[in-house]
């Protein structure tokens, strides 16, 4: 798997988490944690996640 493919998978995962977060009506600590982890992973690729946030 190439670096570009890894980046795309990480972006897709983060976007899916954000979709879930948008539909949540209550607090979900596990989801919040997974979002934080995904942000860290994306930042290690040098990607700015602020553009992906609603």
mmCIF entry with sequence, helices, sheets and N, C-alpha, C, O atoms, coordinates in Angstrom:
data_MODEL
# 
_entry.id   MODEL 
# 
_entity.id                         1 
_entity.type                       polymer 
_entity.pdbx_number_of_molecules   1 
# 
_entity_poly.entity_id                      1 
_entity_poly.type                           'polypeptide(L)' 
_entity_poly.nstd_linkage                   no 
_entity_poly.nstd_monomer                   no 
_entity_poly.pdbx_seq_one_letter_code       
;(UNK)(UNK)(UNK)(UNK)(UNK)(UNK)(UNK)(UNK)(UNK)(UNK)(UNK)(UNK)(UNK)(UNK)(UNK)(UNK)
(UNK)(UNK)(UNK)(UNK)(UNK)(UNK)(UNK)(UNK)(UNK)(UNK)(UNK)(UNK)(UNK)(UNK)(UNK)(UNK)
(UNK)(UNK)(UNK)(UNK)(UNK)(UNK)(UNK)(UNK)(UNK)(UNK)(UNK)(UNK)(UNK)(UNK)(UNK)(UNK)
(UNK)(UNK)(UNK)(UNK)(UNK)(UNK)
;
_entity_poly.pdbx_seq_one_letter_code_can   XXXXXXXXXXXXXXXXXXXXXXXXXXXXXXXXXXXXXXXXXXXXXXXXXXXXXX 
_entity_poly.pdbx_strand_id                 A 
# 
loop_
_entity_poly_seq.entity_id 
_entity_poly_seq.num 
_entity_poly_seq.mon_id 
_entity_poly_seq.hetero 
1 1  UNK n 
1 2  UNK n 
1 3  UNK n 
1 4  UNK n 
1 5  UNK n 
1 6  UNK n 
1 7  UNK n 
1 8  UNK n 
1 9  UNK n 
1 10 UNK n 
1 11 UNK n 
1 12 UNK n 
1 13 UNK n 
1 14 UNK n 
1 15 UNK n 
1 16 UNK n 
1 17 UNK n 
1 18 UNK n 
1 19 UNK n 
1 20 UNK n 
1 21 UNK n 
1 22 UNK n 
1 23 UNK n 
1 24 UNK n 
1 25 UNK n 
1 26 UNK n 
1 27 UNK n 
1 28 UNK n 
1 29 UNK n 
1 30 UNK n 
1 31 UNK n 
1 32 UNK n 
1 33 UNK n 
1 34 UNK n 
1 35 UNK n 
1 36 UNK n 
1 37 UNK n 
1 38 UNK n 
1 39 UNK n 
1 40 UNK n 
1 41 UNK n 
1 42 UNK n 
1 43 UNK n 
1 44 UNK n 
1 45 UNK n 
1 46 UNK n 
1 47 UNK n 
1 48 UNK n 
1 49 UNK n 
1 50 UNK n 
1 51 UNK n 
1 52 UNK n 
1 53 UNK n 
1 54 UNK n 
# 
_struct_asym.id          A 
_struct_asym.entity_id   1 
# 
loop_
_struct_conf.conf_type_id 
_struct_conf.id 
_struct_conf.pdbx_PDB_helix_id 
_struct_conf.beg_label_comp_id 
_struct_conf.beg_label_asym_id 
_struct_conf.beg_label_seq_id 
_struct_conf.pdbx_beg_PDB_ins_code 
_struct_conf.end_label_comp_id 
_struct_conf.end_label_asym_id 
_struct_conf.end_label_seq_id 
_struct_conf.pdbx_end_PDB_ins_code 
_struct_conf.beg_auth_comp_id 
_struct_conf.beg_auth_asym_id 
_struct_conf.beg_auth_seq_id 
_struct_conf.end_auth_comp_id 
_struct_conf.end_auth_asym_id 
_struct_conf.end_auth_seq_id 
_struct_conf.pdbx_PDB_helix_class 
_struct_conf.details 
_struct_conf.pdbx_PDB_helix_length 
HELX_P HELX_P1 AA1 UNK A 3  ? UNK A 23 ? UNK A 3  UNK A 23 1 ? 21 
HELX_P HELX_P2 AA2 UNK A 29 ? UNK A 44 ? UNK A 29 UNK A 44 1 ? 16 
HELX_P HELX_P3 AA3 UNK A 49 ? UNK A 51 ? UNK A 49 UNK A 51 5 ? 3  
# 
_struct_conf_type.id          HELX_P 
_struct_conf_type.criteria    ? 
_struct_conf_type.reference   ? 
# 
loop_
_atom_site.group_PDB 
_atom_site.id 
_atom_site.type_symbol 
_atom_site.label_atom_id 
_atom_site.label_alt_id 
_atom_site.label_comp_id 
_atom_site.label_asym_id 
_atom_site.label_entity_id 
_atom_site.label_seq_id 
_atom_site.pdbx_PDB_ins_code 
_atom_site.Cartn_x 
_atom_site.Cartn_y 
_atom_site.Cartn_z 
_atom_site.occupancy 
_atom_site.B_iso_or_equiv 
_atom_site.pdbx_formal_charge 
_atom_site.auth_seq_id 
_atom_site.auth_comp_id 
_atom_site.auth_asym_id 
_atom_site.auth_atom_id 
_atom_site.pdbx_PDB_model_num 
ATOM 1   N N  . UNK A 1 1  ? 0.843   -1.165 0.000  1.00 0.00 ? 1  UNK A N  1 
ATOM 2   C CA . UNK A 1 1  ? 0.000   0.000  0.000  1.00 0.00 ? 1  UNK A CA 1 
ATOM 3   C C  . UNK A 1 1  ? 0.895   1.237  0.000  1.00 0.00 ? 1  UNK A C  1 
ATOM 4   O O  . UNK A 1 1  ? 1.844   1.329  0.779  1.00 0.00 ? 1  UNK A O  1 
ATOM 5   N N  . UNK A 1 2  ? 0.590   2.160  -0.860 1.00 0.00 ? 2  UNK A N  1 
ATOM 6   C CA . UNK A 1 2  ? 1.400   3.373  -0.963 1.00 0.00 ? 2  UNK A CA 1 
ATOM 7   C C  . UNK A 1 2  ? 1.028   4.367  0.133  1.00 0.00 ? 2  UNK A C  1 
ATOM 8   O O  . UNK A 1 2  ? -0.011  4.242  0.782  1.00 0.00 ? 2  UNK A O  1 
ATOM 9   N N  . UNK A 1 3  ? 1.888   5.344  0.322  1.00 0.00 ? 3  UNK A N  1 
ATOM 10  C CA . UNK A 1 3  ? 1.627   6.388  1.302  1.00 0.00 ? 3  UNK A CA 1 
ATOM 11  C C  . UNK A 1 3  ? 0.357   7.160  0.947  1.00 0.00 ? 3  UNK A C  1 
ATOM 12  O O  . UNK A 1 3  ? -0.430  7.502  1.829  1.00 0.00 ? 3  UNK A O  1 
ATOM 13  N N  . UNK A 1 4  ? 0.163   7.429  -0.320 1.00 0.00 ? 4  UNK A N  1 
ATOM 14  C CA . UNK A 1 4  ? -1.040  8.154  -0.751 1.00 0.00 ? 4  UNK A CA 1 
ATOM 15  C C  . UNK A 1 4  ? -2.310  7.353  -0.442 1.00 0.00 ? 4  UNK A C  1 
ATOM 16  O O  . UNK A 1 4  ? -3.327  7.927  -0.054 1.00 0.00 ? 4  UNK A O  1 
ATOM 17  N N  . UNK A 1 5  ? -2.251  6.043  -0.614 1.00 0.00 ? 5  UNK A N  1 
ATOM 18  C CA . UNK A 1 5  ? -3.401  5.191  -0.285 1.00 0.00 ? 5  UNK A CA 1 
ATOM 19  C C  . UNK A 1 5  ? -3.655  5.202  1.224  1.00 0.00 ? 5  UNK A C  1 
ATOM 20  O O  . UNK A 1 5  ? -4.808  5.228  1.656  1.00 0.00 ? 5  UNK A O  1 
ATOM 21  N N  . UNK A 1 6  ? -2.605  5.183  2.017  1.00 0.00 ? 6  UNK A N  1 
ATOM 22  C CA . UNK A 1 6  ? -2.750  5.241  3.464  1.00 0.00 ? 6  UNK A CA 1 
ATOM 23  C C  . UNK A 1 6  ? -3.381  6.564  3.900  1.00 0.00 ? 6  UNK A C  1 
ATOM 24  O O  . UNK A 1 6  ? -4.240  6.598  4.781  1.00 0.00 ? 6  UNK A O  1 
ATOM 25  N N  . UNK A 1 7  ? -2.940  7.641  3.271  1.00 0.00 ? 7  UNK A N  1 
ATOM 26  C CA . UNK A 1 7  ? -3.516  8.959  3.573  1.00 0.00 ? 7  UNK A CA 1 
ATOM 27  C C  . UNK A 1 7  ? -5.000  8.984  3.238  1.00 0.00 ? 7  UNK A C  1 
ATOM 28  O O  . UNK A 1 7  ? -5.808  9.477  4.025  1.00 0.00 ? 7  UNK A O  1 
ATOM 29  N N  . UNK A 1 8  ? -5.358  8.456  2.079  1.00 0.00 ? 8  UNK A N  1 
ATOM 30  C CA . UNK A 1 8  ? -6.759  8.471  1.664  1.00 0.00 ? 8  UNK A CA 1 
ATOM 31  C C  . UNK A 1 8  ? -7.630  7.644  2.599  1.00 0.00 ? 8  UNK A C  1 
ATOM 32  O O  . UNK A 1 8  ? -8.750  8.044  2.916  1.00 0.00 ? 8  UNK A O  1 
ATOM 33  N N  . UNK A 1 9  ? -7.134  6.510  3.039  1.00 0.00 ? 9  UNK A N  1 
ATOM 34  C CA . UNK A 1 9  ? -7.877  5.671  3.979  1.00 0.00 ? 9  UNK A CA 1 
ATOM 35  C C  . UNK A 1 9  ? -8.070  6.409  5.303  1.00 0.00 ? 9  UNK A C  1 
ATOM 36  O O  . UNK A 1 9  ? -9.152  6.365  5.887  1.00 0.00 ? 9  UNK A O  1 
ATOM 37  N N  . UNK A 1 10 ? -7.030  7.082  5.773  1.00 0.00 ? 10 UNK A N  1 
ATOM 38  C CA . UNK A 1 10 ? -7.118  7.834  7.025  1.00 0.00 ? 10 UNK A CA 1 
ATOM 39  C C  . UNK A 1 10 ? -8.120  8.984  6.897  1.00 0.00 ? 10 UNK A C  1 
ATOM 40  O O  . UNK A 1 10 ? -8.889  9.237  7.825  1.00 0.00 ? 10 UNK A O  1 
ATOM 41  N N  . UNK A 1 11 ? -8.120  9.666  5.781  1.00 0.00 ? 11 UNK A N  1 
ATOM 42  C CA . UNK A 1 11 ? -9.080  10.754 5.545  1.00 0.00 ? 11 UNK A CA 1 
ATOM 43  C C  . UNK A 1 11 ? -10.498 10.201 5.524  1.00 0.00 ? 11 UNK A C  1 
ATOM 44  O O  . UNK A 1 11 ? -11.389 10.753 6.169  1.00 0.00 ? 11 UNK A O  1 
ATOM 45  N N  . UNK A 1 12 ? -10.710 9.121  4.791  1.00 0.00 ? 12 UNK A N  1 
ATOM 46  C CA . UNK A 1 12 ? -12.041 8.519  4.709  1.00 0.00 ? 12 UNK A CA 1 
ATOM 47  C C  . UNK A 1 12 ? -12.543 8.090  6.086  1.00 0.00 ? 12 UNK A C  1 
ATOM 48  O O  . UNK A 1 12 ? -13.714 8.286  6.411  1.00 0.00 ? 12 UNK A O  1 
ATOM 49  N N  . UNK A 1 13 ? -11.660 7.505  6.892  1.00 0.00 ? 13 UNK A N  1 
ATOM 50  C CA . UNK A 1 13 ? -12.026 7.070  8.237  1.00 0.00 ? 13 UNK A CA 1 
ATOM 51  C C  . UNK A 1 13 ? -12.440 8.270  9.086  1.00 0.00 ? 13 UNK A C  1 
ATOM 52  O O  . UNK A 1 13 ? -13.449 8.219  9.789  1.00 0.00 ? 13 UNK A O  1 
ATOM 53  N N  . UNK A 1 14 ? -11.662 9.346  9.018  1.00 0.00 ? 14 UNK A N  1 
ATOM 54  C CA . UNK A 1 14 ? -11.965 10.549 9.788  1.00 0.00 ? 14 UNK A CA 1 
ATOM 55  C C  . UNK A 1 14 ? -13.308 11.146 9.355  1.00 0.00 ? 14 UNK A C  1 
ATOM 56  O O  . UNK A 1 14 ? -14.117 11.536 10.197 1.00 0.00 ? 14 UNK A O  1 
ATOM 57  N N  . UNK A 1 15 ? -13.536 11.217 8.068  1.00 0.00 ? 15 UNK A N  1 
ATOM 58  C CA . UNK A 1 15 ? -14.799 11.772 7.559  1.00 0.00 ? 15 UNK A CA 1 
ATOM 59  C C  . UNK A 1 15 ? -15.976 10.920 8.031  1.00 0.00 ? 15 UNK A C  1 
ATOM 60  O O  . UNK A 1 15 ? -17.015 11.462 8.406  1.00 0.00 ? 15 UNK A O  1 
ATOM 61  N N  . UNK A 1 16 ? -15.830 9.609  8.017  1.00 0.00 ? 16 UNK A N  1 
ATOM 62  C CA . UNK A 1 16 ? -16.896 8.734  8.508  1.00 0.00 ? 16 UNK A CA 1 
ATOM 63  C C  . UNK A 1 16 ? -17.161 8.958  9.988  1.00 0.00 ? 16 UNK A C  1 
ATOM 64  O O  . UNK A 1 16 ? -18.316 8.982  10.413 1.00 0.00 ? 16 UNK A O  1 
ATOM 65  N N  . UNK A 1 17 ? -16.110 9.122  10.771 1.00 0.00 ? 17 UNK A N  1 
ATOM 66  C CA . UNK A 1 17 ? -16.297 9.418  12.187 1.00 0.00 ? 17 UNK A CA 1 
ATOM 67  C C  . UNK A 1 17 ? -17.037 10.741 12.381 1.00 0.00 ? 17 UNK A C  1 
ATOM 68  O O  . UNK A 1 17 ? -17.902 10.853 13.249 1.00 0.00 ? 17 UNK A O  1 
ATOM 69  N N  . UNK A 1 18 ? -16.694 11.731 11.577 1.00 0.00 ? 18 UNK A N  1 
ATOM 70  C CA . UNK A 1 18 ? -17.364 13.027 11.696 1.00 0.00 ? 18 UNK A CA 1 
ATOM 71  C C  . UNK A 1 18 ? -18.831 12.939 11.296 1.00 0.00 ? 18 UNK A C  1 
ATOM 72  O O  . UNK A 1 18 ? -19.663 13.647 11.862 1.00 0.00 ? 18 UNK A O  1 
ATOM 73  N N  . UNK A 1 19 ? -19.162 12.088 10.338 1.00 0.00 ? 19 UNK A N  1 
ATOM 74  C CA . UNK A 1 19 ? -20.567 11.877 9.971  1.00 0.00 ? 19 UNK A CA 1 
ATOM 75  C C  . UNK A 1 19 ? -21.335 11.263 11.131 1.00 0.00 ? 19 UNK A C  1 
ATOM 76  O O  . UNK A 1 19 ? -22.461 11.665 11.428 1.00 0.00 ? 19 UNK A O  1 
ATOM 77  N N  . UNK A 1 20 ? -20.718 10.288 11.782 1.00 0.00 ? 20 UNK A N  1 
ATOM 78  C CA . UNK A 1 20 ? -21.351 9.658  12.940 1.00 0.00 ? 20 UNK A CA 1 
ATOM 79  C C  . UNK A 1 20 ? -21.545 10.694 14.040 1.00 0.00 ? 20 UNK A C  1 
ATOM 80  O O  . UNK A 1 20 ? -22.607 10.761 14.659 1.00 0.00 ? 20 UNK A O  1 
ATOM 81  N N  . UNK A 1 21 ? -20.514 11.500 14.281 1.00 0.00 ? 21 UNK A N  1 
ATOM 82  C CA . UNK A 1 21 ? -20.579 12.533 15.312 1.00 0.00 ? 21 UNK A CA 1 
ATOM 83  C C  . UNK A 1 21 ? -21.714 13.515 15.024 1.00 0.00 ? 21 UNK A C  1 
ATOM 84  O O  . UNK A 1 21 ? -22.414 13.937 15.944 1.00 0.00 ? 21 UNK A O  1 
ATOM 85  N N  . UNK A 1 22 ? -21.897 13.875 13.779 1.00 0.00 ? 22 UNK A N  1 
ATOM 86  C CA . UNK A 1 22 ? -22.941 14.824 13.405 1.00 0.00 ? 22 UNK A CA 1 
ATOM 87  C C  . UNK A 1 22 ? -24.338 14.272 13.672 1.00 0.00 ? 22 UNK A C  1 
ATOM 88  O O  . UNK A 1 22 ? -25.266 15.034 13.947 1.00 0.00 ? 22 UNK A O  1 
ATOM 89  N N  . UNK A 1 23 ? -24.489 12.959 13.593 1.00 0.00 ? 23 UNK A N  1 
ATOM 90  C CA . UNK A 1 23 ? -25.808 12.359 13.808 1.00 0.00 ? 23 UNK A CA 1 
ATOM 91  C C  . UNK A 1 23 ? -26.060 11.980 15.264 1.00 0.00 ? 23 UNK A C  1 
ATOM 92  O O  . UNK A 1 23 ? -27.186 11.640 15.627 1.00 0.00 ? 23 UNK A O  1 
ATOM 93  N N  . UNK A 1 24 ? -25.031 12.035 16.095 1.00 0.00 ? 24 UNK A N  1 
ATOM 94  C CA . UNK A 1 24 ? -25.168 11.703 17.514 1.00 0.00 ? 24 UNK A CA 1 
ATOM 95  C C  . UNK A 1 24 ? -25.947 12.801 18.234 1.00 0.00 ? 24 UNK A C  1 
ATOM 96  O O  . UNK A 1 24 ? -25.740 13.989 17.988 1.00 0.00 ? 24 UNK A O  1 
ATOM 97  N N  . UNK A 1 25 ? -26.834 12.391 19.118 1.00 0.00 ? 25 UNK A N  1 
ATOM 98  C CA . UNK A 1 25 ? -27.579 13.378 19.913 1.00 0.00 ? 25 UNK A CA 1 
ATOM 99  C C  . UNK A 1 25 ? -27.067 13.457 21.340 1.00 0.00 ? 25 UNK A C  1 
ATOM 100 O O  . UNK A 1 25 ? -27.349 14.420 22.054 1.00 0.00 ? 25 UNK A O  1 
ATOM 101 N N  . UNK A 1 26 ? -26.321 12.454 21.754 1.00 0.00 ? 26 UNK A N  1 
ATOM 102 C CA . UNK A 1 26 ? -25.795 12.430 23.116 1.00 0.00 ? 26 UNK A CA 1 
ATOM 103 C C  . UNK A 1 26 ? -24.278 12.433 23.116 1.00 0.00 ? 26 UNK A C  1 
ATOM 104 O O  . UNK A 1 26 ? -23.628 12.590 22.083 1.00 0.00 ? 26 UNK A O  1 
ATOM 105 N N  . UNK A 1 27 ? -23.738 12.253 24.313 1.00 0.00 ? 27 UNK A N  1 
ATOM 106 C CA . UNK A 1 27 ? -22.287 12.209 24.458 1.00 0.00 ? 27 UNK A CA 1 
ATOM 107 C C  . UNK A 1 27 ? -21.804 10.784 24.197 1.00 0.00 ? 27 UNK A C  1 
ATOM 108 O O  . UNK A 1 27 ? -22.401 9.815  24.665 1.00 0.00 ? 27 UNK A O  1 
ATOM 109 N N  . UNK A 1 28 ? -20.718 10.677 23.445 1.00 0.00 ? 28 UNK A N  1 
ATOM 110 C CA . UNK A 1 28 ? -20.143 9.370  23.139 1.00 0.00 ? 28 UNK A CA 1 
ATOM 111 C C  . UNK A 1 28 ? -18.635 9.492  23.320 1.00 0.00 ? 28 UNK A C  1 
ATOM 112 O O  . UNK A 1 28 ? -17.929 9.943  22.419 1.00 0.00 ? 28 UNK A O  1 
ATOM 113 N N  . UNK A 1 29 ? -18.153 9.093  24.471 1.00 0.00 ? 29 UNK A N  1 
ATOM 114 C CA . UNK A 1 29 ? -16.739 9.256  24.796 1.00 0.00 ? 29 UNK A CA 1 
ATOM 115 C C  . UNK A 1 29 ? -15.839 8.437  23.875 1.00 0.00 ? 29 UNK A C  1 
ATOM 116 O O  . UNK A 1 29 ? -14.757 8.893  23.504 1.00 0.00 ? 29 UNK A O  1 
ATOM 117 N N  . UNK A 1 30 ? -16.269 7.248  23.508 1.00 0.00 ? 30 UNK A N  1 
ATOM 118 C CA . UNK A 1 30 ? -15.463 6.411  22.614 1.00 0.00 ? 30 UNK A CA 1 
ATOM 119 C C  . UNK A 1 30 ? -15.338 7.058  21.233 1.00 0.00 ? 30 UNK A C  1 
ATOM 120 O O  . UNK A 1 30 ? -14.255 7.067  20.648 1.00 0.00 ? 30 UNK A O  1 
ATOM 121 N N  . UNK A 1 31 ? -16.428 7.590  20.719 1.00 0.00 ? 31 UNK A N  1 
ATOM 122 C CA . UNK A 1 31 ? -16.391 8.276  19.427 1.00 0.00 ? 31 UNK A CA 1 
ATOM 123 C C  . UNK A 1 31 ? -15.466 9.486  19.490 1.00 0.00 ? 31 UNK A C  1 
ATOM 124 O O  . UNK A 1 31 ? -14.671 9.710  18.578 1.00 0.00 ? 31 UNK A O  1 
ATOM 125 N N  . UNK A 1 32 ? -15.568 10.263 20.562 1.00 0.00 ? 32 UNK A N  1 
ATOM 126 C CA . UNK A 1 32 ? -14.691 11.428 20.720 1.00 0.00 ? 32 UNK A CA 1 
ATOM 127 C C  . UNK A 1 32 ? -13.225 11.007 20.752 1.00 0.00 ? 32 UNK A C  1 
ATOM 128 O O  . UNK A 1 32 ? -12.370 11.668 20.161 1.00 0.00 ? 32 UNK A O  1 
ATOM 129 N N  . UNK A 1 33 ? -12.940 9.916  21.438 1.00 0.00 ? 33 UNK A N  1 
ATOM 130 C CA . UNK A 1 33 ? -11.573 9.411  21.501 1.00 0.00 ? 33 UNK A CA 1 
ATOM 131 C C  . UNK A 1 33 ? -11.082 8.973  20.121 1.00 0.00 ? 33 UNK A C  1 
ATOM 132 O O  . UNK A 1 33 ? -9.958  9.289  19.733 1.00 0.00 ? 33 UNK A O  1 
ATOM 133 N N  . UNK A 1 34 ? -11.921 8.249  19.381 1.00 0.00 ? 34 UNK A N  1 
ATOM 134 C CA . UNK A 1 34 ? -11.544 7.796  18.046 1.00 0.00 ? 34 UNK A CA 1 
ATOM 135 C C  . UNK A 1 34 ? -11.287 8.972  17.110 1.00 0.00 ? 34 UNK A C  1 
ATOM 136 O O  . UNK A 1 34 ? -10.394 8.911  16.264 1.00 0.00 ? 34 UNK A O  1 
ATOM 137 N N  . UNK A 1 35 ? -12.060 10.032 17.257 1.00 0.00 ? 35 UNK A N  1 
ATOM 138 C CA . UNK A 1 35 ? -11.856 11.244 16.448 1.00 0.00 ? 35 UNK A CA 1 
ATOM 139 C C  . UNK A 1 35 ? -10.508 11.879 16.790 1.00 0.00 ? 35 UNK A C  1 
ATOM 140 O O  . UNK A 1 35 ? -9.776  12.296 15.892 1.00 0.00 ? 35 UNK A O  1 
ATOM 141 N N  . UNK A 1 36 ? -10.178 11.954 18.074 1.00 0.00 ? 36 UNK A N  1 
ATOM 142 C CA . UNK A 1 36 ? -8.881  12.519 18.470 1.00 0.00 ? 36 UNK A CA 1 
ATOM 143 C C  . UNK A 1 36 ? -7.728  11.693 17.912 1.00 0.00 ? 36 UNK A C  1 
ATOM 144 O O  . UNK A 1 36 ? -6.743  12.245 17.421 1.00 0.00 ? 36 UNK A O  1 
ATOM 145 N N  . UNK A 1 37 ? -7.852  10.379 17.988 1.00 0.00 ? 37 UNK A N  1 
ATOM 146 C CA . UNK A 1 37 ? -6.806  9.494  17.454 1.00 0.00 ? 37 UNK A CA 1 
ATOM 147 C C  . UNK A 1 37 ? -6.664  9.685  15.951 1.00 0.00 ? 37 UNK A C  1 
ATOM 148 O O  . UNK A 1 37 ? -5.551  9.754  15.430 1.00 0.00 ? 37 UNK A O  1 
ATOM 149 N N  . UNK A 1 38 ? -7.791  9.771  15.259 1.00 0.00 ? 38 UNK A N  1 
ATOM 150 C CA . UNK A 1 38 ? -7.758  9.957  13.805 1.00 0.00 ? 38 UNK A CA 1 
ATOM 151 C C  . UNK A 1 38 ? -7.091  11.285 13.451 1.00 0.00 ? 38 UNK A C  1 
ATOM 152 O O  . UNK A 1 38 ? -6.339  11.361 12.479 1.00 0.00 ? 38 UNK A O  1 
ATOM 153 N N  . UNK A 1 39 ? -7.364  12.341 14.242 1.00 0.00 ? 39 UNK A N  1 
ATOM 154 C CA . UNK A 1 39 ? -6.712  13.637 13.995 1.00 0.00 ? 39 UNK A CA 1 
ATOM 155 C C  . UNK A 1 39 ? -5.198  13.533 14.131 1.00 0.00 ? 39 UNK A C  1 
ATOM 156 O O  . UNK A 1 39 ? -4.453  14.090 13.326 1.00 0.00 ? 39 UNK A O  1 
ATOM 157 N N  . UNK A 1 40 ? -4.755  12.818 15.151 1.00 0.00 ? 40 UNK A N  1 
ATOM 158 C CA . UNK A 1 40 ? -3.315  12.650 15.355 1.00 0.00 ? 40 UNK A CA 1 
ATOM 159 C C  . UNK A 1 40 ? -2.701  11.903 14.178 1.00 0.00 ? 40 UNK A C  1 
ATOM 160 O O  . UNK A 1 40 ? -1.642  12.285 13.681 1.00 0.00 ? 40 UNK A O  1 
ATOM 161 N N  . UNK A 1 41 ? -3.363  10.844 13.736 1.00 0.00 ? 41 UNK A N  1 
ATOM 162 C CA . UNK A 1 41 ? -2.847  10.079 12.597 1.00 0.00 ? 41 UNK A CA 1 
ATOM 163 C C  . UNK A 1 41 ? -2.758  10.951 11.354 1.00 0.00 ? 41 UNK A C  1 
ATOM 164 O O  . UNK A 1 41 ? -1.765  10.903 10.628 1.00 0.00 ? 41 UNK A O  1 
ATOM 165 N N  . UNK A 1 42 ? -3.785  11.742 11.110 1.00 0.00 ? 42 UNK A N  1 
ATOM 166 C CA . UNK A 1 42 ? -3.768  12.625 9.946  1.00 0.00 ? 42 UNK A CA 1 
ATOM 167 C C  . UNK A 1 42 ? -2.666  13.674 10.069 1.00 0.00 ? 42 UNK A C  1 
ATOM 168 O O  . UNK A 1 42 ? -2.019  14.020 9.081  1.00 0.00 ? 42 UNK A O  1 
ATOM 169 N N  . UNK A 1 43 ? -2.457  14.170 11.266 1.00 0.00 ? 43 UNK A N  1 
ATOM 170 C CA . UNK A 1 43 ? -1.413  15.194 11.436 1.00 0.00 ? 43 UNK A CA 1 
ATOM 171 C C  . UNK A 1 43 ? -0.023  14.598 11.212 1.00 0.00 ? 43 UNK A C  1 
ATOM 172 O O  . UNK A 1 43 ? 0.886   15.307 10.780 1.00 0.00 ? 43 UNK A O  1 
ATOM 173 N N  . UNK A 1 44 ? 0.156   13.297 11.500 1.00 0.00 ? 44 UNK A N  1 
ATOM 174 C CA . UNK A 1 44 ? 1.452   12.678 11.234 1.00 0.00 ? 44 UNK A CA 1 
ATOM 175 C C  . UNK A 1 44 ? 1.724   12.588 9.736  1.00 0.00 ? 44 UNK A C  1 
ATOM 176 O O  . UNK A 1 44 ? 2.875   12.503 9.310  1.00 0.00 ? 44 UNK A O  1 
ATOM 177 N N  . UNK A 1 45 ? 0.659   12.608 8.945  1.00 0.00 ? 45 UNK A N  1 
ATOM 178 C CA . UNK A 1 45 ? 0.812   12.635 7.486  1.00 0.00 ? 45 UNK A CA 1 
ATOM 179 C C  . UNK A 1 45 ? 0.981   14.065 6.976  1.00 0.00 ? 45 UNK A C  1 
ATOM 180 O O  . UNK A 1 45 ? 1.162   14.286 5.778  1.00 0.00 ? 45 UNK A O  1 
ATOM 181 N N  . UNK A 1 46 ? 0.922   15.039 7.897  1.00 0.00 ? 46 UNK A N  1 
ATOM 182 C CA . UNK A 1 46 ? 1.064   16.433 7.506  1.00 0.00 ? 46 UNK A CA 1 
ATOM 183 C C  . UNK A 1 46 ? -0.208  17.013 6.921  1.00 0.00 ? 46 UNK A C  1 
ATOM 184 O O  . UNK A 1 46 ? -0.169  18.001 6.188  1.00 0.00 ? 46 UNK A O  1 
ATOM 185 N N  . UNK A 1 47 ? -1.353  16.390 7.248  1.00 0.00 ? 47 UNK A N  1 
ATOM 186 C CA . UNK A 1 47 ? -2.632  16.849 6.715  1.00 0.00 ? 47 UNK A CA 1 
ATOM 187 C C  . UNK A 1 47 ? -3.333  17.748 7.727  1.00 0.00 ? 47 UNK A C  1 
ATOM 188 O O  . UNK A 1 47 ? -3.346  17.457 8.923  1.00 0.00 ? 47 UNK A O  1 
ATOM 189 N N  . UNK A 1 48 ? -3.910  18.836 7.244  1.00 0.00 ? 48 UNK A N  1 
ATOM 190 C CA . UNK A 1 48 ? -4.634  19.784 8.078  1.00 0.00 ? 48 UNK A CA 1 
ATOM 191 C C  . UNK A 1 48 ? -6.087  19.339 8.160  1.00 0.00 ? 48 UNK A C  1 
ATOM 192 O O  . UNK A 1 48 ? -6.819  19.433 7.175  1.00 0.00 ? 48 UNK A O  1 
ATOM 193 N N  . UNK A 1 49 ? -6.511  18.858 9.320  1.00 0.00 ? 49 UNK A N  1 
ATOM 194 C CA . UNK A 1 49 ? -7.865  18.337 9.457  1.00 0.00 ? 49 UNK A CA 1 
ATOM 195 C C  . UNK A 1 49 ? -8.906  19.429 9.651  1.00 0.00 ? 49 UNK A C  1 
ATOM 196 O O  . UNK A 1 49 ? -10.103 19.158 9.561  1.00 0.00 ? 49 UNK A O  1 
ATOM 197 N N  . UNK A 1 50 ? -8.478  20.650 9.913  1.00 0.00 ? 50 UNK A N  1 
ATOM 198 C CA . UNK A 1 50 ? -9.448  21.712 10.123 1.00 0.00 ? 50 UNK A CA 1 
ATOM 199 C C  . UNK A 1 50 ? -10.327 21.931 8.895  1.00 0.00 ? 50 UNK A C  1 
ATOM 200 O O  . UNK A 1 50 ? -11.459 22.399 9.021  1.00 0.00 ? 50 UNK A O  1 
ATOM 201 N N  . UNK A 1 51 ? -9.825  21.605 7.726  1.00 0.00 ? 51 UNK A N  1 
ATOM 202 C CA . UNK A 1 51 ? -10.609 21.740 6.508  1.00 0.00 ? 51 UNK A CA 1 
ATOM 203 C C  . UNK A 1 51 ? -11.681 20.656 6.394  1.00 0.00 ? 51 UNK A C  1 
ATOM 204 O O  . UNK A 1 51 ? -12.631 20.797 5.625  1.00 0.00 ? 51 UNK A O  1 
ATOM 205 N N  . UNK A 1 52 ? -11.527 19.583 7.156  1.00 0.00 ? 52 UNK A N  1 
ATOM 206 C CA . UNK A 1 52 ? -12.469 18.477 7.105  1.00 0.00 ? 52 UNK A CA 1 
ATOM 207 C C  . UNK A 1 52 ? -13.568 18.586 8.150  1.00 0.00 ? 52 UNK A C  1 
ATOM 208 O O  . UNK A 1 52 ? -14.546 17.840 8.098  1.00 0.00 ? 52 UNK A O  1 
ATOM 209 N N  . UNK A 1 53 ? -13.425 19.491 9.082  1.00 0.00 ? 53 UNK A N  1 
ATOM 210 C CA . UNK A 1 53 ? -14.394 19.638 10.165 1.00 0.00 ? 53 UNK A CA 1 
ATOM 211 C C  . UNK A 1 53 ? -15.555 20.492 9.718  1.00 0.00 ? 53 UNK A C  1 
ATOM 212 O O  . UNK A 1 53 ? -15.399 21.413 8.916  1.00 0.00 ? 53 UNK A O  1 
ATOM 213 N N  . UNK A 1 54 ? -16.749 20.168 10.260 1.00 0.00 ? 54 UNK A N  1 
ATOM 214 C CA . UNK A 1 54 ? -17.949 20.940 9.853  1.00 0.00 ? 54 UNK A CA 1 
ATOM 215 C C  . UNK A 1 54 ? -17.916 22.373 10.329 1.00 0.00 ? 54 UNK A C  1 
ATOM 216 O O  . UNK A 1 54 ? -18.847 23.133 10.065 1.00 0.00 ? 54 UNK A O  1 
# 
